């Protein structure tokens, strides 16, 4: 397990630590006795919550954040309108104006995005 994931799990378990200190140290010091069975039930419920939630959180934390048009570079697009010099491609579910930098491409062919200029993508066409 990665060091970062261990720290995230420890942060997830911080509420158990706080509740345990409160129930086992602070309240008895104030003269309020909490039954041992009650402490175990409360901490058990909190622990089960962490066991259920942890896999979802770790997947979320490990996901690479993709923002900006730069993430489109290197992706594959499908030609919607023939690319003689310019045309349309379908990329990540949307239609983009495209310019083929090395030739032409017919409708249905796949092209590779090499750059983005404003609202237009520059693509490499198959040879």
MMTF fields as JSON, N, C-alpha, C and O atoms, coordinates in Angstrom:
{
  "mmtfVersion": "1.0.0",
  "mmtfProducer": "UNKNOWN",
  "numBonds": 507,
  "numAtoms": 508,
  "numGroups": 127,
  "numChains": 1,
  "numModels": 1,
  "chainsPerModel": [1],
  "groupsPerChain": [127],
  "chainIdList": ["A"],
  "bondAtomList": [4, 2, 8, 6, 12, 10, 16, 14, 20, 18, 24, 22, 28, 26, 32, 30, 36, 34, 40, 38, 44, 42, 48, 46, 52, 50, 56, 54, 60, 58, 64, 62, 68, 66, 72, 70, 76, 74, 80, 78, 84, 82, 88, 86, 92, 90, 96, 94, 100, 98, 104, 102, 108, 106, 112, 110, 116, 114, 120, 118, 124, 122, 128, 126, 132, 130, 136, 134, 140, 138, 144, 142, 148, 146, 152, 150, 156, 154, 160, 158, 164, 162, 168, 166, 172, 170, 176, 174, 180, 178, 184, 182, 188, 186, 192, 190, 196, 194, 200, 198, 204, 202, 208, 206, 212, 210, 216, 214, 220, 218, 224, 222, 228, 226, 232, 230, 236, 234, 240, 238, 244, 242, 248, 246, 252, 250, 256, 254, 260, 258, 264, 262, 268, 266, 272, 270, 276, 274, 280, 278, 284, 282, 288, 286, 292, 290, 296, 294, 300, 298, 304, 302, 308, 306, 312, 310, 316, 314, 320, 318, 324, 322, 328, 326, 332, 330, 336, 334, 340, 338, 344, 342, 348, 346, 352, 350, 356, 354, 360, 358, 364, 362, 368, 366, 372, 370, 376, 374, 380, 378, 384, 382, 388, 386, 392, 390, 396, 394, 400, 398, 404, 402, 408, 406, 412, 410, 416, 414, 420, 418, 424, 422, 428, 426, 432, 430, 436, 434, 440, 438, 444, 442, 448, 446, 452, 450, 456, 454, 460, 458, 464, 462, 468, 466, 472, 470, 476, 474, 480, 478, 484, 482, 488, 486, 492, 490, 496, 494, 500, 498, 504, 502],
  "bondOrderList": [1, 1, 1, 1, 1, 1, 1, 1, 1, 1, 1, 1, 1, 1, 1, 1, 1, 1, 1, 1, 1, 1, 1, 1, 1, 1, 1, 1, 1, 1, 1, 1, 1, 1, 1, 1, 1, 1, 1, 1, 1, 1, 1, 1, 1, 1, 1, 1, 1, 1, 1, 1, 1, 1, 1, 1, 1, 1, 1, 1, 1, 1, 1, 1, 1, 1, 1, 1, 1, 1, 1, 1, 1, 1, 1, 1, 1, 1, 1, 1, 1, 1, 1, 1, 1, 1, 1, 1, 1, 1, 1, 1, 1, 1, 1, 1, 1, 1, 1, 1, 1, 1, 1, 1, 1, 1, 1, 1, 1, 1, 1, 1, 1, 1, 1, 1, 1, 1, 1, 1, 1, 1, 1, 1, 1, 1],
  "groupList": [{"groupName": "UNK", "atomNameList": ["N", "CA", "C", "O"], "elementList": ["N", "C", "C", "O"], "formalChargeList": [0, 0, 0, 0], "bondAtomList": [1, 0, 2, 1, 3, 2], "bondOrderList": [1, 1, 2], "singleLetterCode": "X", "chemCompType": "L-PEPTIDE LINKING"}],
  "groupTypeList": [0, 0, 0, 0, 0, 0, 0, 0, 0, 0, 0, 0, 0, 0, 0, 0, 0, 0, 0, 0, 0, 0, 0, 0, 0, 0, 0, 0, 0, 0, 0, 0, 0, 0, 0, 0, 0, 0, 0, 0, 0, 0, 0, 0, 0, 0, 0, 0, 0, 0, 0, 0, 0, 0, 0, 0, 0, 0, 0, 0, 0, 0, 0, 0, 0, 0, 0, 0, 0, 0, 0, 0, 0, 0, 0, 0, 0, 0, 0, 0, 0, 0, 0, 0, 0, 0, 0, 0, 0, 0, 0, 0, 0, 0, 0, 0, 0, 0, 0, 0, 0, 0, 0, 0, 0, 0, 0, 0, 0, 0, 0, 0, 0, 0, 0, 0, 0, 0, 0, 0, 0, 0, 0, 0, 0, 0, 0],
  "groupIdList": [1, 2, 3, 4, 5, 6, 7, 8, 9, 10, 11, 12, 13, 14, 15, 16, 17, 18, 19, 20, 21, 22, 23, 24, 25, 26, 27, 28, 29, 30, 31, 32, 33, 34, 35, 36, 37, 38, 39, 40, 41, 42, 43, 44, 45, 46, 47, 48, 49, 50, 51, 52, 53, 54, 55, 56, 57, 58, 59, 60, 61, 62, 63, 64, 65, 66, 67, 68, 69, 70, 71, 72, 73, 74, 75, 76, 77, 78, 79, 80, 81, 82, 83, 84, 85, 86, 87, 88, 89, 90, 91, 92, 93, 94, 95, 96, 97, 98, 99, 100, 101, 102, 103, 104, 105, 106, 107, 108, 109, 110, 111, 112, 113, 114, 115, 116, 117, 118, 119, 120, 121, 122, 123, 124, 125, 126, 127],
  "secStructList": [7, 7, 2, 2, 2, 2, 2, 2, 2, 2, 2, 2, 6, 2, 2, 2, 2, 2, 2, 2, 2, 0, 0, 0, 0, 0, 2, 2, 2, 6, 6, 7, 7, 7, 7, 2, 2, 2, 2, 2, 2, 2, 2, 2, 2, 2, 2, 2, 2, 2, 2, 2, 2, 2, 2, 2, 2, 2, 2, 2, 2, 2, 1, 7, 7, 7, 7, 1, 4, 4, 4, 4, 6, 6, 7, 3, 3, 3, 3, 3, 3, 7, 5, 1, 1, 3, 3, 3, 3, 3, 3, 6, 6, 3, 3, 3, 3, 3, 3, 3, 1, 1, 1, 7, 5, 7, 6, 6, 7, 3, 3, 3, 3, 3, 3, 3, 3, 6, 6, 3, 3, 3, 3, 3, 7, 7, 7],
  "xCoordList": [0.849, 0.0, 0.896, 1.916, 0.494, 1.263, 1.228, 0.273, 2.303, 2.37, 1.223, 0.645, 0.897, -0.203, -1.529, -2.355, -1.742, -2.994, -3.073, -4.152, -1.95, -1.932, -2.324, -3.108, -1.78, -2.128, -3.613, -4.251, -4.154, -5.575, -6.445, -7.462, -6.037, -6.802, -6.72, -7.71, -5.555, -5.425, -6.314, -6.929, -6.372, -7.247, -8.711, -9.513, -9.058, -10.422, -10.775, -11.93, -9.78, -10.014, -9.872, -9.981, -9.636, -9.456, -10.693, -10.572, -11.871, -13.082, -13.165, -13.644, -12.698, -12.687, -11.761, -12.091, -10.618, -9.652, -10.238, -10.111, -10.866, -11.455, -12.573, -12.642, -13.446, -14.552, -14.004, -14.508, -12.972, -12.387, -11.804, -12.023, -11.07, -10.496, -11.614, -11.538, -12.631, -13.754, -14.443, -14.703, -14.736, -15.469, -14.629, -15.142, -13.337, -12.503, -11.714, -11.312, -11.485, -10.644, -11.398, -11.479, -11.942, -12.538, -13.792, -13.885, -14.752, -15.998, -15.766, -16.326, -14.959, -14.697, -14.005, -14.251, -13.139, -12.467, -13.472, -13.239, -14.582, -15.626, -16.657, -17.635, -16.432, -17.348, -18.5, -19.434, -18.446, -19.5, -18.96, -18.047, -19.518, -19.065, -19.936, -21.161, -19.288, -19.981, -19.751, -18.61, -20.795, -20.626, -19.673, -19.692, -18.85, -17.863, -18.542, -18.051, -19.67, -20.403, -20.812, -20.726, -21.252, -21.636, -20.466, -20.599, -19.305, -18.095, -17.748, -17.454, -17.777, -17.426, -18.399, -17.99, -19.678, -20.677, -20.443, -20.449, -20.239, -20.027, -18.768, -18.799, -17.668, -16.421, -16.543, -15.972, -17.279, -17.486, -18.25, -17.895, -19.293, -20.079, -19.211, -19.271, -18.41, -17.523, -16.49, -16.174, -15.97, -14.978, -15.607, -15.006, -16.806, -17.497, -17.767, -17.649, -18.127, -18.344, -17.079, -17.146, -15.925, -14.662, -14.338, -13.84, -14.614, -14.338, -15.184, -14.718, -16.42, -17.309, -16.904, -16.913, -16.553, -16.267, -14.86, -14.668, -13.883, -12.479, -12.22, -11.534, -12.726, -12.427, -12.89, -12.199, -14.058, -14.571, -13.703, -13.421, -13.284, -12.452, -11.086, -10.577, -10.482, -9.158, -9.21, -8.295, -10.269, -10.411, -10.551, -9.994, -11.283, -11.462, -10.152, -9.826, -9.403, -8.135, -7.097, -6.259, -7.131, -6.122, -6.401, -5.524, -7.598, -7.946, -7.134, -6.948, -6.662, -5.925, -6.917, -7.909, -6.644, -7.511, -7.21, -6.06, -8.264, -8.097, -8.9, -10.129, -8.188, -8.843, -8.064, -6.862, -8.742, -8.1, -8.009, -8.119, -7.81, -7.762, -6.483, -6.412, -5.474, -4.217, -4.412, -3.646, -5.426, -5.651, -6.132, -6.105, -6.569, -7.027, -5.865, -6.038, -4.691, -3.533, -3.168, -3.005, -3.046, -2.737, -3.977, -3.859, -5.151, -6.393, -6.747, -6.265, -7.589, -8.047, -9.425, -10.298, -9.605, -10.892, -11.367, -10.562, -12.663, -13.24, -13.703, -14.385, -13.322, -13.68, -15.173, -15.689, -15.863, -17.3, -17.531, -18.437, -16.712, -16.792, -15.396, -14.413, -15.304, -13.999, -13.018, -13.356, -11.797, -10.749, -9.873, -8.988, -10.121, -9.208, -8.159, -6.963, -8.594, -7.701, -8.345, -7.686, -9.646, -10.396, -11.686, -12.193, -12.21, -13.458, -13.897, -13.522, -14.689, -15.18, -14.76, -14.725, -14.441, -14.144, -14.957, -15.312, -15.243, -15.907, -14.819, -14.089, -14.728, -13.668, -14.266, -14.852, -14.124, -14.631, -16.108, -16.534, -16.884, -18.322, -18.781, -19.984, -17.853, -18.229, -17.673, -16.721, -18.27, -17.785, -16.794, -17.051, -15.661, -14.607, -14.249, -14.233, -13.96, -13.347, -11.96, -11.288, -11.535, -10.225, -9.478, -10.073, -8.171, -7.3, -6.278, -5.601, -6.185, -5.242, -3.887, -3.799, -2.851, -1.543, -0.694, 0.353, -1.132, -0.272, -1.03, -0.612, -2.109, -2.814, -4.31, -4.813, -5.026, -6.477, -6.98, -6.255, -8.233, -8.87, -10.333, -10.978, -10.847, -12.239, -13.112, -12.628, -14.389, -15.38, -15.249, -15.139, -15.264, -15.178, -13.768, -13.595, -12.754, -11.37, -10.988, -11.548, -10.033, -9.543, -8.302, -7.447, -8.219, -7.069, -6.579, -7.313, -5.336, -4.741, -4.565, -4.036, -5.02, -4.912, -3.469, -2.907, -2.868, -1.494, -1.399, -0.395, -2.44, -2.43, -3.849, -4.738, -4.032, -5.322, -5.048, -4.218, -5.771, -5.655, -7.042, -7.839, -7.318, -8.641, -9.708, -9.708, -10.642, -11.71, -11.449, -12.358, -10.228, -9.87, -8.762, -7.832, -8.875, -7.818, -7.008, -7.547, -5.71, -4.83, -4.605, -4.255, -4.816, -4.75, -3.778, -3.502, -3.262, -2.466, -3.391, -4.076, -3.405, -4.259, -3.492, -2.263, -4.201, -3.506, -2.866, -3.392, -1.744, -1.004, -1.626, -1.14],
  "yCoordList": [-1.181, 0.0, 1.247, 1.296, 2.236, 3.471, 4.236, 4.149, 4.987, 5.797, 6.798, 7.022, 7.393, 8.358, 7.726, 8.35, 6.47, 5.79, 5.483, 5.555, 5.142, 4.874, 6.138, 6.077, 7.276, 8.542, 8.87, 9.39, 8.567, 8.824, 7.937, 8.383, 6.67, 5.77, 6.222, 6.147, 6.687, 7.196, 8.427, 8.584, 9.287, 10.46, 10.027, 10.634, 8.979, 8.463, 7.909, 7.963, 7.379, 6.775, 7.778, 7.388, 9.026, 10.039, 10.174, 10.413, 10.021, 10.154, 9.052, 9.291, 7.843, 6.773, 7.118, 6.884, 7.667, 8.036, 9.115, 9.027, 10.109, 11.193, 10.657, 11.005, 9.814, 9.257, 8.354, 8.375, 7.558, 6.667, 7.476, 7.14, 8.527, 9.371, 10.004, 10.043, 10.488, 11.096, 10.097, 10.41, 8.894, 7.907, 7.251, 6.914, 7.072, 6.32, 7.199, 6.733, 8.471, 9.322, 10.554, 10.788, 11.33, 12.617, 12.44, 13.015, 11.654, 11.491, 10.863, 11.361, 9.786, 9.257, 10.271, 10.277, 11.132, 12.151, 13.183, 13.822, 13.341, 14.276, 13.589, 14.208, 12.317, 11.592, 10.93, 10.439, 10.91, 10.27, 8.932, 8.886, 7.866, 6.537, 5.988, 5.937, 5.587, 5.001, 3.492, 3.059, 2.688, 1.236, 0.744, 1.251, -0.234, -0.78, -1.306, -1.107, -1.977, -2.511, -1.373, -1.519, -0.255, 0.898, 1.461, 1.815, 1.545, 2.032, 1.112, 1.584, -0.202, -1.169, -1.109, -1.214, -0.941, -0.85, 0.407, 0.342, 1.532, 2.797, 2.707, 3.058, 2.241, 2.136, 1.089, 1.258, 0.018, -1.008, -0.466, -0.744, 0.302, 0.909, 1.865, 1.867, 2.671, 3.602, 2.855, 3.274, 1.764, 0.975, 0.32, 0.315, -0.227, -0.836, 0.219, -0.06, 1.423, 2.523, 2.767, 2.939, 2.781, 3.004, 1.867, 2.105, 0.644, -0.51, -0.445, -0.81, 0.017, 0.121, 1.288, 1.153, 2.413, 3.63, 3.652, 4.215, 3.064, 3.173, 2.802, 3.562, 1.682, 1.352, 2.422, 2.71, 3.016, 4.051, 5.308, 5.922, 5.684, 6.873, 6.684, 7.593, 5.518, 5.287, 5.341, 5.877, 4.791, 4.876, 6.325, 6.717, 7.108, 8.514, 9.281, 10.095, 9.031, 9.735, 9.348, 10.174, 8.119, 7.646, 8.06, 7.946, 8.537, 8.937, 10.151, 11.101, 10.101, 11.23, 12.326, 12.059, 13.536, 14.664, 15.088, 15.332, 15.17, 15.561, 16.821, 16.789, 17.933, 19.2, 19.908, 19.695, 20.733, 21.51, 20.731, 19.505, 21.455, 20.824, 20.016, 19.208, 20.223, 19.501, 17.996, 17.222, 17.574, 16.137, 15.471, 14.244, 16.249, 15.676, 15.241, 14.393, 15.806, 15.47, 14.006, 13.537, 13.3, 11.878, 10.997, 9.792, 11.575, 10.797, 10.513, 11.172, 9.529, 9.152, 9.749, 9.72, 10.294, 10.865, 10.152, 9.573, 10.193, 9.581, 10.693, 11.627, 10.581, 11.597, 11.507, 10.44, 12.651, 12.738, 13.35, 12.944, 14.321, 14.998, 14.915, 15.286, 14.433, 14.204, 15.346, 16.526, 14.949, 15.936, 16.042, 15.214, 17.052, 17.323, 18.284, 18.001, 19.388, 20.251, 20.467, 20.373, 20.759, 20.897, 20.102, 19.825, 19.736, 18.994, 18.852, 19.658, 17.832, 17.598, 16.21, 15.248, 16.135, 14.851, 14.732, 15.732, 13.497, 13.249, 12.849, 11.88, 13.626, 13.441, 13.533, 14.555, 12.466, 12.44, 12.823, 13.521, 12.361, 12.591, 13.905, 14.154, 14.756, 16.041, 16.206, 15.526, 17.114, 17.409, 18.566, 19.593, 18.385, 19.399, 19.69, 18.792, 20.967, 21.298, 20.699, 20.728, 20.154, 19.514, 19.881, 20.157, 19.874, 20.101, 18.976, 18.709, 18.323, 17.221, 17.807, 18.524, 17.495, 18.106, 17.315, 17.796, 16.106, 15.313, 14.592, 13.514, 15.149, 14.503, 14.646, 15.688, 13.576, 13.587, 12.349, 11.369, 12.418, 11.275, 11.248, 12.29, 10.051, 9.863, 9.661, 9.317, 9.879, 9.689, 8.263, 7.285, 8.182, 6.885, 6.475, 5.582, 7.104, 6.764, 7.373, 8.381, 6.737, 7.25, 8.094, 7.752, 9.205, 10.101, 10.376, 10.198, 10.809, 11.071, 12.574, 13.268, 13.068, 14.492, 14.798, 14.134, 15.813, 16.19, 17.576, 17.901, 18.399, 19.743, 20.291, 19.801, 21.323, 22.012, 23.497, 24.072, 24.112, 25.558, 26.171, 26.142, 26.721, 27.305, 26.228, 25.326, 26.334, 25.335, 24.339, 23.633, 24.29, 23.381, 22.446, 22.862, 21.166, 20.206, 19.926, 19.837, 19.792, 19.383, 17.894, 17.407, 17.166, 15.714, 15.162, 15.78, 13.957, 13.2, 12.2, 11.434, 12.211, 11.294, 10.02, 10.043, 8.899, 7.657, 7.79, 8.473, 7.142, 7.23, 6.351, 6.299],
  "zCoordList": [0.0, 0.0, 0.0, 0.687, -0.777, -0.867, 0.457, 1.229, 0.689, 1.916, 1.977, 3.04, 0.848, 0.8, 1.166, 1.832, 0.73, 1.058, 2.546, 3.134, 3.161, 4.599, 5.364, 6.312, 4.952, 5.604, 5.426, 6.341, 4.26, 4.011, 4.894, 5.423, 5.05, 5.923, 7.376, 8.105, 7.799, 9.171, 9.384, 10.439, 8.381, 8.49, 8.549, 9.259, 7.803, 7.828, 9.205, 9.626, 9.898, 11.206, 12.357, 13.52, 12.066, 13.111, 13.999, 15.2, 13.414, 14.236, 15.294, 16.402, 14.955, 15.955, 17.11, 18.273, 16.79, 17.827, 18.751, 19.972, 18.171, 18.961, 19.857, 21.035, 19.306, 20.088, 21.192, 22.315, 20.881, 21.893, 23.046, 24.21, 22.737, 23.792, 24.619, 25.847, 23.955, 24.655, 25.59, 26.752, 25.081, 25.868, 26.963, 28.03, 26.691, 27.639, 28.606, 29.672, 28.247, 29.098, 29.603, 30.809, 28.681, 29.046, 29.901, 30.985, 29.426, 30.179, 31.561, 32.537, 31.691, 33.037, 33.947, 35.153, 33.39, 34.197, 34.713, 35.739, 34.003, 34.418, 35.318, 35.738, 35.607, 36.471, 35.743, 36.376, 34.414, 33.624, 33.136, 32.311, 33.638, 33.245, 32.123, 32.233, 31.059, 29.914, 29.98, 30.145, 29.858, 29.917, 28.827, 27.706, 29.156, 28.218, 26.963, 25.852, 27.144, 25.988, 25.053, 23.833, 25.603, 24.788, 24.016, 22.845, 24.674, 23.996, 22.843, 21.745, 23.072, 22.032, 20.855, 19.699, 21.152, 20.075, 19.237, 18.008, 19.885, 19.159, 18.297, 17.118, 18.876, 18.11, 16.999, 15.922, 17.257, 16.229, 15.03, 13.884, 15.29, 14.204, 13.391, 12.162, 14.068, 13.358, 12.52, 11.407, 13.044, 12.31, 11.08, 10.006, 11.232, 10.085, 9.012, 7.819, 9.434, 8.48, 7.661, 6.444, 8.33, 7.628, 6.669, 5.569, 7.075, 6.216, 4.952, 3.873, 5.079, 3.917, 3.019, 1.795, 3.599, 2.832, 2.234, 1.156, 2.896, 2.488, 1.028, 0.344, 0.508, -0.897, -1.878, -2.855, -1.622, -2.515, -2.456, -3.485, -1.258, -1.111, -1.741, -2.396, -1.553, -2.12, -3.643, -4.268, -4.255, -5.709, -6.157, -7.182, -5.404, -5.747, -5.622, -6.487, -4.562, -4.355, -5.402, -5.762, -5.896, -6.838, -8.273, -9.129, -8.548, -9.903, -10.34, -9.579, -11.57, -12.132, -12.531, -13.208, -12.112, -12.445, -13.873, -14.235, -14.678, -16.073, -16.335, -16.395, -16.491, -16.791, -17.883, -18.042, -18.619, -19.671, -20.97, -20.99, -22.037, -23.364, -23.574, -24.499, -22.729, -22.889, -22.76, -23.334, -22.013, -21.828, -23.108, -23.209, -24.083, -25.351, -26.233, -27.108, -26.016, -26.843, -26.625, -25.499, -27.76, -27.71, -27.808, -28.027, -27.65, -27.727, -29.185, -30.107, -29.356, -30.692, -30.942, -30.074, -32.147, -32.549, -33.81, -34.54, -34.064, -35.268, -36.192, -35.771, -37.455, -38.445, -38.743, -39.078, -38.616, -38.889, -40.261, -40.989, -40.603, -41.898, -42.514, -41.873, -43.747, -44.38, -44.112, -44.206, -43.776, -43.515, -44.755, -44.97, -45.561, -46.666, -46.142, -46.202, -45.643, -44.874, -43.51, -42.474, -43.53, -42.281, -42.373, -43.46, -41.196, -41.144, -39.696, -38.844, -39.419, -38.064, -37.581, -38.348, -36.28, -35.652, -34.37, -33.745, -33.993, -32.717, -31.733, -31.943, -30.645, -29.662, -28.275, -27.916, -27.482, -26.107, -26.04, -25.12, -27.021, -26.996, -27.603, -27.679, -28.037, -28.613, -30.012, -30.394, -30.78, -32.133, -32.082, -31.455, -32.75, -32.794, -34.243, -35.085, -34.524, -35.801, -35.763, -34.733, -36.891, -36.921, -38.193, -39.235, -38.076, -39.225, -39.241, -38.249, -40.397, -40.538, -40.966, -41.962, -40.209, -40.473, -41.464, -41.897, -41.829, -42.705, -43.822, -44.243, -44.299, -45.396, -45.259, -44.841, -45.621, -45.554, -44.825, -44.654, -44.401, -43.74, -44.132, -44.254, -44.325, -44.703, -43.472, -42.393, -43.657, -42.589, -42.015, -42.755, -40.68, -40.006, -39.623, -38.792, -40.207, -39.872, -38.519, -38.087, -37.877, -36.603, -36.842, -37.659, -36.114, -36.196, -34.775, -33.803, -34.679, -33.364, -33.17, -34.038, -32.007, -31.693, -31.292, -30.421, -31.937, -31.611, -30.985, -30.351, -31.158, -30.57, -30.554, -31.251, -29.735, -29.666, -29.825, -29.122, -30.775, -31.004, -30.874, -31.812, -29.71, -29.467, -29.482, -28.645, -30.467, -30.568, -31.697, -32.133, -32.157, -33.246, -32.78, -32.09, -33.169, -32.849, -34.105, -35.207, -33.913, -34.999, -34.85, -33.776, -35.965, -35.889, -36.919, -37.947, -36.601, -37.573, -38.223, -37.545, -39.546, -40.283, -40.588, -40.662, -40.768, -41.117, -42.493, -43.372, -42.665, -43.943, -44.992, -46.122]
}
